[in-house]
Amino acid sequence: MTIINKLASSLDRRDQLPNQELASEILASRNKKAVRELVENLSNKKAIQNDCIKVLYEVGALDPALIADYIPEYLAALESKNNRLQWGAMTALCAVVDVKPKEIYDALTSILAAMDKGSVITKDNGVQILIKLCAIQQYSAQVFPLLIEQLLKSPTNQLPMYAERAVPIIKDPNKVLFVKTLTSRLGDIEKDSKRARIEKVIRKFC
């Protein structure tokens, strides 16, 4: 049985259990050949694409190095009209930041473009990529302004989560701008619970 034959859609299943089991199997054996086959099938029919990217980012969540050699393929998938493939590819890219930071940094133009036109999940993972790069000293100065730009224009539903996730990378040099940015957005937030979350983040640095 090939790897593709083990995917949920190949088994005529509508649940994700076969894909999750396949990811576990690949992780247990560190099966690089299987990973390559999954990547090669990101251009297959839509159902296969969806299953392949699901397995890839499930593997990447636990062993990013195992899927990290295919950044160009994930970047190409960001251009897909298949929304599931697009946000799945951004999830895979987010998983590999720590093992391929330079390659991800070099691809920021494509990543930011996909965030601008992508779904909520695409944006969520894109912001997380920026936060991860900000945690790496050699990229922090260049990437932090890009993160601030996202905080300034992000939907108010997502802003509290982004602010909370950014807390660990906020240091003295960028603290003032971070607080100023969040403060400037308070008036945009109608829901009290979300405004309270932003105010709580602000208080950490005041």
MIBA-732539 format. One record per residue: residue number from 1; x, y, z negated of N, C-alpha, C in turn; residue in one letter. Coordinates in nm, 2 decimals, decimal comma. Each point is the difference from the previous one (the first is absolute). Last residue first. Layout:
% MIBA-732539
   i    npx    npy    npz   capx   capy   capz    cpx    cpy    cpz aa
 NUM      X      Y      Z      X      Y      Z      X      Y      Z  a
...
END
This chain:
% MIBA-732539
   i    npx    npy    npz   capx   capy   capz    cpx    cpy    cpz aa
 206   0,38   4,81  -3,16  -0,02   0,14  -0,05   0,02   0,01  -0,15  c
 205  -0,02  -0,40   0,29   0,12   0,08   0,05  -0,01   0,14  -0,05  f
 204  -0,34  -0,33  -0,08   0,12  -0,08  -0,02   0,13   0,09   0,02  k
 203  -0,45   0,15   0,10   0,04   0,02  -0,14   0,13  -0,08  -0,03  r
 202  -0,21  -0,05   0,43   0,06   0,14  -0,02   0,06   0,01  -0,14  i
 201  -0,26  -0,38   0,09   0,13  -0,01   0,07   0,08   0,13  -0,02  v
 200  -0,44  -0,01  -0,15   0,08  -0,09  -0,08   0,14  -0,01   0,05  k
 199  -0,33   0,22   0,26   0,05   0,08  -0,12   0,09  -0,07  -0,09  e
 198  -0,20  -0,24   0,36   0,10   0,10   0,05   0,05   0,08  -0,12  i
 197  -0,35  -0,28  -0,10   0,12  -0,08   0,03   0,11   0,09   0,05  r
 196  -0,42   0,19  -0,07   0,06  -0,03  -0,12   0,13  -0,08   0,02  a
 195  -0,28   0,09   0,37   0,07   0,13  -0,05   0,08  -0,03  -0,13  r
 194  -0,28  -0,34   0,16   0,12   0,01   0,09   0,08   0,12  -0,04  k
 193  -0,41  -0,07  -0,22   0,09  -0,10  -0,04   0,13   0,00   0,08  s
 192  -0,36   0,31   0,10   0,07   0,03  -0,13   0,10  -0,11  -0,03  d
 191  -0,16   0,15   0,50  -0,03  -0,10  -0,10   0,08   0,02  -0,13  k
 190   0,06   0,28   0,39  -0,14   0,01  -0,06  -0,02  -0,09  -0,11  e
 189   0,45   0,24   0,24  -0,05  -0,13  -0,05  -0,14   0,02  -0,07  i
 188   0,29   0,34   0,19  -0,06  -0,08   0,11  -0,07  -0,12  -0,05  d
 187   0,26   0,31  -0,28  -0,13   0,06   0,05  -0,07  -0,08   0,11  g
 186   0,44  -0,12  -0,16  -0,10  -0,03  -0,10  -0,14   0,06   0,04  l
 185   0,45   0,02   0,23  -0,11  -0,08   0,05  -0,12  -0,02  -0,10  r
 184   0,41   0,25  -0,09  -0,06   0,06   0,11  -0,12  -0,08   0,06  s
 183   0,28  -0,18  -0,34  -0,08   0,11  -0,06  -0,08   0,07   0,11  t
 182   0,32  -0,32   0,12  -0,12  -0,06  -0,05  -0,09   0,10  -0,06  l
 181   0,41   0,15   0,17  -0,08  -0,06   0,11  -0,13  -0,06  -0,06  t
 180   0,32   0,18  -0,30  -0,06   0,11   0,08  -0,10  -0,06   0,11  k
 179   0,27  -0,30  -0,24  -0,11   0,05  -0,09  -0,07   0,11   0,07  v
 178   0,37  -0,18   0,22  -0,10  -0,10  -0,01  -0,12   0,05  -0,08  f
 177   0,38   0,28   0,04  -0,07  -0,01   0,12  -0,11  -0,10   0,00  l
 176   0,29   0,03  -0,37  -0,08   0,12   0,01  -0,08   0,00   0,13  v
 175   0,31  -0,36  -0,09  -0,12   0,00  -0,09  -0,09   0,12   0,02  k
 174   0,44  -0,15   0,21  -0,12   0,01   0,08  -0,13   0,01  -0,09  n
 173   0,46  -0,02  -0,19   0,01   0,08   0,13  -0,13   0,02   0,07  p
 172   0,02  -0,29  -0,40   0,01   0,15  -0,02   0,01   0,08   0,13  d
 171  -0,23  -0,47   0,06   0,11   0,04  -0,08   0,01   0,15  -0,01  k
 170  -0,33  -0,44   0,18   0,01   0,14  -0,02   0,10   0,03  -0,11  i
 169  -0,15  -0,44   0,16   0,11   0,06   0,08   0,01   0,15  -0,02  i
 168  -0,33  -0,29  -0,22   0,13  -0,05  -0,03   0,12   0,07   0,08  p
 167  -0,48   0,12   0,08   0,05   0,04  -0,13   0,15  -0,05  -0,02  v
 166  -0,32  -0,09   0,38   0,12   0,08   0,01   0,07   0,04  -0,13  a
 165  -0,43  -0,24   0,03   0,11  -0,09   0,05   0,13   0,08   0,01  r
 164  -0,39   0,24  -0,13   0,04  -0,10  -0,10   0,12  -0,09   0,04  e
 163  -0,20   0,30   0,32   0,07   0,07  -0,11   0,06  -0,09  -0,11  a
 162  -0,27  -0,18   0,34   0,13   0,04   0,06   0,08   0,07  -0,11  y
 161  -0,44  -0,11  -0,11   0,08  -0,12   0,01   0,14   0,03   0,05  m
 160  -0,33   0,35  -0,01   0,05  -0,05  -0,14   0,09  -0,12   0,01  p
 159  -0,19   0,16   0,42   0,11   0,09  -0,06   0,04  -0,05  -0,14  l
 158  -0,36  -0,17   0,31   0,13  -0,07  -0,01   0,10   0,07  -0,09  q
 157  -0,44   0,18   0,09  -0,02  -0,14  -0,05   0,13  -0,07  -0,03  n
 156  -0,01   0,43   0,22  -0,01   0,01  -0,14  -0,03  -0,14  -0,07  t
 155   0,27   0,05   0,47  -0,14   0,01  -0,05   0,00   0,00  -0,15  p
 154   0,44   0,20   0,23  -0,06  -0,13  -0,02  -0,15   0,02  -0,05  s
 153   0,36   0,33   0,10  -0,11  -0,02   0,09  -0,07  -0,13  -0,02  k
 152   0,36   0,16  -0,28  -0,07   0,12   0,03  -0,12  -0,02   0,09  l
 151   0,31  -0,35  -0,11  -0,08   0,04  -0,12  -0,09   0,12   0,03  l
 150   0,31  -0,13   0,33  -0,11  -0,10  -0,01  -0,09   0,03  -0,12  q
 149   0,39   0,26   0,05  -0,09   0,03   0,11  -0,12  -0,10   0,00  e
 148   0,35  -0,08  -0,30  -0,08   0,12  -0,04  -0,10   0,04   0,11  i
 147   0,31  -0,34   0,10  -0,10  -0,05  -0,10  -0,09   0,12  -0,05  l
 146   0,36   0,10   0,28  -0,11  -0,07   0,08  -0,10  -0,06  -0,09  l
 145   0,37   0,22  -0,19  -0,09   0,10   0,06  -0,11  -0,07   0,09  p
 144   0,34  -0,29  -0,20  -0,10   0,06  -0,10  -0,09   0,11   0,06  f
 143   0,37  -0,23   0,24  -0,13  -0,06   0,00  -0,10   0,07  -0,09  v
 142   0,47   0,12   0,04  -0,06   0,02   0,13  -0,15  -0,05   0,00  q
 141   0,27  -0,04  -0,39  -0,01   0,14   0,03  -0,07   0,02   0,14  a
 140   0,09  -0,45  -0,16  -0,10   0,08  -0,08  -0,02   0,14   0,05  s
 139   0,31  -0,37   0,15  -0,11   0,04   0,08  -0,10   0,10  -0,07  y
 138   0,40  -0,20  -0,20   0,05   0,05   0,12  -0,12   0,05   0,09  q
 137  -0,08  -0,22  -0,43   0,06   0,13  -0,01   0,04   0,06   0,14  q
 136  -0,42  -0,31  -0,12   0,14  -0,03   0,05   0,07   0,13   0,01  i
 135  -0,46  -0,01  -0,11   0,07  -0,07  -0,11   0,15  -0,03   0,03  a
 134  -0,31   0,17   0,33   0,04   0,11  -0,09   0,07  -0,06  -0,13  c
 133  -0,18  -0,30   0,32   0,12   0,07   0,05   0,04   0,11  -0,09  l
 132  -0,40  -0,22  -0,11   0,12  -0,09  -0,01   0,13   0,06   0,05  k
 131  -0,40   0,24   0,06   0,03   0,00  -0,15   0,12  -0,09  -0,02  i
 130  -0,18   0,02   0,43   0,06   0,12  -0,03   0,05   0,00  -0,15  l
 129  -0,26  -0,36   0,15   0,13  -0,01   0,06   0,08   0,13  -0,03  i
 128  -0,44  -0,02  -0,14   0,08  -0,08  -0,09   0,14  -0,02   0,06  q
 127  -0,32   0,23   0,25   0,04   0,08  -0,11   0,09  -0,08  -0,09  v
 126  -0,19  -0,24   0,35   0,10   0,10   0,05   0,05   0,09  -0,11  g
 125  -0,34  -0,31  -0,08   0,13  -0,06   0,01   0,10   0,09   0,05  n
 124  -0,44   0,17  -0,03   0,05  -0,05  -0,14   0,14  -0,06   0,01  d
 123  -0,22   0,11   0,41   0,05   0,12  -0,07   0,06  -0,04  -0,14  k
 122  -0,22  -0,33   0,25   0,12   0,04   0,07   0,07   0,12  -0,07  t
 121  -0,42  -0,14  -0,15   0,11  -0,10  -0,04   0,13   0,03   0,06  i
 120  -0,38   0,26   0,12   0,04   0,03  -0,14   0,11  -0,10  -0,04  v
 119  -0,01   0,07   0,52  -0,10  -0,02  -0,10   0,05   0,03  -0,14  s
 118   0,23   0,25   0,44  -0,04  -0,14  -0,05  -0,11   0,00  -0,11  g
 117   0,26   0,37   0,24  -0,12  -0,05   0,07  -0,06  -0,13  -0,05  k
 116   0,38   0,22  -0,20  -0,08   0,11   0,03  -0,13  -0,05   0,07  d
 115   0,35  -0,30  -0,11  -0,07   0,04  -0,12  -0,10   0,11   0,04  m
 114   0,30  -0,15   0,33  -0,11  -0,10  -0,03  -0,08   0,04  -0,12  a
 113   0,37   0,27   0,11  -0,11   0,02   0,10  -0,11  -0,10  -0,02  a
 112   0,38  -0,03  -0,28  -0,09   0,12  -0,03  -0,11   0,02   0,10  l
 111   0,32  -0,34   0,07  -0,08  -0,04  -0,11  -0,10   0,12  -0,04  i
 110   0,32   0,05   0,35  -0,10  -0,09   0,04  -0,10  -0,03  -0,12  s
 109   0,38   0,26  -0,09  -0,08   0,07   0,09  -0,12  -0,08   0,05  t
 108   0,34  -0,19  -0,29  -0,11   0,08  -0,06  -0,09   0,08   0,09  l
 107   0,40  -0,33   0,04  -0,13  -0,02   0,07  -0,11   0,10  -0,06  a
 106   0,45  -0,03  -0,18   0,02   0,04   0,14  -0,14  -0,01   0,08  d
 105   0,01  -0,15  -0,45   0,02   0,14   0,00   0,01   0,05   0,15  y
 104  -0,01  -0,46  -0,07  -0,13   0,06  -0,03   0,01   0,15   0,01  i
 103   0,39  -0,24   0,04  -0,08  -0,03   0,12  -0,14   0,07  -0,02  e
 102   0,30   0,01  -0,36   0,04   0,09   0,11  -0,08  -0,02   0,12  k
 101  -0,08  -0,27  -0,39  -0,04   0,14  -0,01   0,04   0,08   0,11  p
 100  -0,06  -0,51  -0,12   0,04   0,06   0,13  -0,03   0,15  -0,01  k
  99  -0,09  -0,28  -0,37   0,11  -0,08   0,06   0,05   0,06   0,13  v
  98  -0,36   0,20  -0,26   0,12  -0,02  -0,10   0,11  -0,08   0,07  d
  97  -0,42   0,08   0,24   0,08   0,12  -0,03   0,13  -0,02  -0,08  v
  96  -0,38  -0,31   0,16   0,15  -0,02   0,03   0,08   0,12  -0,03  v
  95  -0,49  -0,03  -0,06   0,06  -0,11  -0,07   0,15  -0,01   0,01  a
  94  -0,27   0,31   0,25   0,01   0,04  -0,14   0,08  -0,11  -0,08  c
  93  -0,11  -0,10   0,44   0,10   0,10   0,00   0,03   0,05  -0,15  l
  92  -0,37  -0,28   0,08   0,13  -0,08   0,02   0,11   0,10  -0,01  a
  91  -0,42   0,19   0,00   0,02  -0,07  -0,13   0,13  -0,08   0,01  t
  90  -0,14   0,21   0,38   0,05   0,10  -0,09   0,02  -0,06  -0,14  m
  89  -0,19  -0,27   0,33   0,14   0,03   0,04   0,06   0,10  -0,10  a
  88  -0,46  -0,10  -0,04   0,08  -0,11  -0,04   0,15   0,02   0,02  g
  87  -0,31   0,31   0,17   0,02   0,02  -0,15   0,08  -0,12  -0,06  w
  86  -0,10  -0,03   0,47   0,07   0,13  -0,03   0,03   0,01  -0,15  q
  85  -0,27  -0,36   0,16   0,15  -0,02   0,03   0,08   0,13  -0,04  l
  84  -0,47   0,03  -0,04   0,05  -0,10  -0,10   0,15  -0,03   0,02  r
  83  -0,23   0,28   0,31   0,02   0,07  -0,13   0,06  -0,10  -0,10  n
  82   0,04   0,01   0,53  -0,06  -0,09  -0,10   0,04   0,05  -0,13  n
  81   0,16   0,20   0,39  -0,13   0,04  -0,02  -0,08  -0,09  -0,10  k
  80   0,56   0,10   0,01  -0,12  -0,09   0,04  -0,13   0,07  -0,02  s
  79   0,46   0,14  -0,12  -0,06   0,07   0,11  -0,13  -0,08   0,05  e
  78   0,29  -0,15  -0,35  -0,06   0,12  -0,05  -0,08   0,07   0,12  l
  77   0,28  -0,38   0,08  -0,14  -0,03  -0,04  -0,07   0,12  -0,06  a
  76   0,46   0,03   0,11  -0,08  -0,01   0,13  -0,15  -0,03  -0,04  a
  75   0,31  -0,01  -0,35  -0,02   0,14   0,05  -0,09   0,00   0,13  l
  74   0,14  -0,41  -0,18  -0,11   0,06  -0,08  -0,02   0,14   0,04  y
  73   0,34  -0,23   0,22  -0,13  -0,06   0,04  -0,11   0,06  -0,09  e
  72   0,45   0,13  -0,08  -0,05   0,06   0,13  -0,14  -0,06   0,03  p
  71   0,21  -0,17  -0,39  -0,05   0,14  -0,02  -0,05   0,05   0,14  i
  70   0,18  -0,45  -0,18  -0,09   0,03   0,11  -0,06   0,13   0,00  y
  69   0,29  -0,25  -0,32   0,08   0,01   0,12  -0,09   0,05   0,12  d
  68  -0,14  -0,10  -0,47   0,06   0,13   0,02   0,07   0,02   0,13  a
  67  -0,24  -0,37  -0,27  -0,07   0,05   0,12   0,07   0,13   0,05  i
  66   0,18  -0,25  -0,37  -0,04  -0,11   0,09  -0,07   0,06   0,13  l
  65   0,13   0,26  -0,39   0,11  -0,03   0,09  -0,04  -0,10   0,11  a
  64  -0,30   0,12  -0,36   0,01   0,10   0,11   0,11  -0,03   0,10  p
  63  -0,29  -0,27  -0,36   0,13  -0,02   0,05   0,03   0,09   0,12  d
  62  -0,41   0,03  -0,25   0,08  -0,08  -0,09   0,14  -0,02   0,04  l
  61  -0,31   0,25   0,27  -0,03   0,05  -0,14   0,09  -0,08  -0,10  a
  60  -0,01  -0,13   0,46   0,08   0,12  -0,03  -0,01   0,05  -0,14  g
  59  -0,28  -0,35   0,17   0,13  -0,05  -0,02   0,09   0,12  -0,05  v
  58  -0,43   0,11   0,12   0,00  -0,08  -0,12   0,14  -0,06  -0,03  e
  57  -0,06   0,23   0,40   0,01   0,10  -0,11  -0,02  -0,07  -0,14  y
  56  -0,02  -0,27   0,40   0,13   0,07  -0,01   0,00   0,09  -0,12  l
  55  -0,40  -0,22   0,11   0,10  -0,09  -0,06   0,13   0,07  -0,02  v
  54  -0,34   0,25   0,21  -0,04  -0,03  -0,14   0,11  -0,09  -0,06  k
  53   0,03   0,09   0,45   0,05   0,11  -0,08  -0,04  -0,02  -0,14  i
  52  -0,15  -0,33   0,30   0,15   0,01  -0,01   0,05   0,11  -0,08  c
  51  -0,47  -0,04   0,08   0,05  -0,11  -0,09   0,15   0,01  -0,01  d
  50  -0,21   0,29   0,30  -0,04   0,03  -0,14   0,06  -0,10  -0,10  n
  49   0,07  -0,07   0,47   0,07   0,12  -0,05  -0,03   0,02  -0,15  q
  48  -0,26  -0,32   0,22   0,14  -0,05  -0,03   0,09   0,11  -0,05  i
  47  -0,43   0,12   0,15  -0,01  -0,08  -0,12   0,13  -0,06  -0,05  a
  46  -0,02   0,25   0,42  -0,02   0,08  -0,12  -0,01  -0,08  -0,13  k
  45   0,29  -0,19   0,41  -0,13   0,06  -0,01  -0,03   0,05  -0,14  k
  44   0,51   0,01   0,11  -0,10  -0,10   0,04  -0,14   0,06  -0,01  n
  43   0,43   0,19  -0,14  -0,06   0,05   0,13  -0,10  -0,10   0,06  s
  42   0,25  -0,08  -0,40  -0,07   0,13  -0,03  -0,06   0,06   0,13  l
  41   0,28  -0,41  -0,05  -0,14  -0,01   0,03  -0,08   0,13  -0,04  n
  40   0,48  -0,07  -0,08  -0,03  -0,01   0,15  -0,14   0,00   0,04  e
  39   0,12   0,00  -0,46   0,03   0,13   0,06  -0,03  -0,01   0,15  v
  38  -0,03  -0,40  -0,24  -0,11   0,09  -0,04   0,02   0,14   0,07  l
  37   0,34  -0,32   0,05  -0,12  -0,04   0,07  -0,12   0,09  -0,03  e
  36   0,40   0,06  -0,25   0,02   0,04   0,14  -0,13  -0,03   0,09  r
  35   0,01  -0,16  -0,44  -0,02   0,15   0,00   0,02   0,05   0,14  v
  34   0,09  -0,45  -0,07  -0,15   0,02  -0,01  -0,03   0,15   0,01  a
  33   0,45  -0,14  -0,02  -0,06  -0,03   0,13  -0,15   0,03   0,00  k
  32   0,24   0,04  -0,40   0,03   0,11   0,09  -0,06  -0,02   0,14  k
  31  -0,09  -0,20  -0,51  -0,01  -0,04   0,14   0,01   0,12   0,10  n
  30   0,03  -0,14  -0,51   0,07   0,12   0,06   0,01  -0,03   0,15  r
  29  -0,24  -0,26  -0,34   0,10  -0,06   0,09   0,09   0,11   0,06  s
  28  -0,36   0,12  -0,29   0,06  -0,11  -0,07   0,12  -0,06   0,08  a
  27  -0,28   0,34   0,19   0,09   0,05  -0,11   0,07  -0,11  -0,06  l
  26  -0,31  -0,11   0,32   0,11   0,07   0,07   0,10   0,05  -0,11  i
  25  -0,41  -0,19  -0,15   0,08  -0,10   0,06   0,13   0,06   0,06  e
  24  -0,33   0,29  -0,16   0,07  -0,07  -0,11   0,09  -0,11   0,05  s
  23  -0,27   0,23   0,31   0,11   0,09  -0,05   0,07  -0,07  -0,11  a
  22  -0,36  -0,23   0,17   0,11   0,00   0,09   0,11   0,09  -0,04  l
  21  -0,40   0,00  -0,25   0,07  -0,13  -0,02   0,12  -0,01   0,10  e
  20  -0,28   0,37   0,04   0,07   0,01  -0,12   0,08  -0,13  -0,03  q
  19  -0,28   0,01   0,37   0,11   0,09   0,02   0,08   0,01  -0,12  n
  18  -0,39  -0,26  -0,02   0,10  -0,06   0,08   0,12   0,09   0,02  p
  17  -0,37   0,19  -0,24   0,08  -0,11  -0,07   0,10  -0,07   0,08  l
  16  -0,34   0,36   0,10   0,14   0,02   0,01   0,08  -0,11  -0,06  q
  15  -0,51  -0,01   0,25   0,06   0,04  -0,13   0,16   0,01   0,03  d
  14  -0,31  -0,17   0,32  -0,02   0,15  -0,01   0,06   0,05  -0,13  r
  13   0,10  -0,44   0,36  -0,03   0,04  -0,13  -0,01   0,16  -0,01  r
  12   0,14  -0,34   0,36  -0,14   0,04   0,00  -0,05   0,04  -0,14  d
  11   0,46  -0,12   0,15  -0,08  -0,10  -0,07  -0,15   0,03  -0,01  l
  10   0,31   0,30   0,20   0,02  -0,12   0,07  -0,08  -0,12  -0,06  s
   9   0,00   0,43  -0,22  -0,08   0,00   0,13   0,02  -0,13   0,08  s
   8   0,26   0,05  -0,40  -0,14  -0,01  -0,03  -0,09   0,00   0,13  a
   7   0,51  -0,18   0,03  -0,07   0,12  -0,03  -0,15  -0,02  -0,02  l
   6   0,33  -0,33   0,14  -0,03   0,00  -0,14  -0,07   0,13  -0,04  k
   5   0,17  -0,09   0,44  -0,11  -0,09  -0,02  -0,04   0,00  -0,15  n
   4   0,38   0,24   0,14  -0,12   0,07   0,05  -0,12  -0,09  -0,03  i
   3   0,43  -0,17  -0,09  -0,04   0,10  -0,10  -0,13   0,06   0,04  i
   2   0,07  -0,48   0,19   0,07   0,12   0,00  -0,05   0,09  -0,11  t
   1  -0,01  -0,55   0,01  -0,08   0,12   0,00   0,09   0,12   0,00  m
END
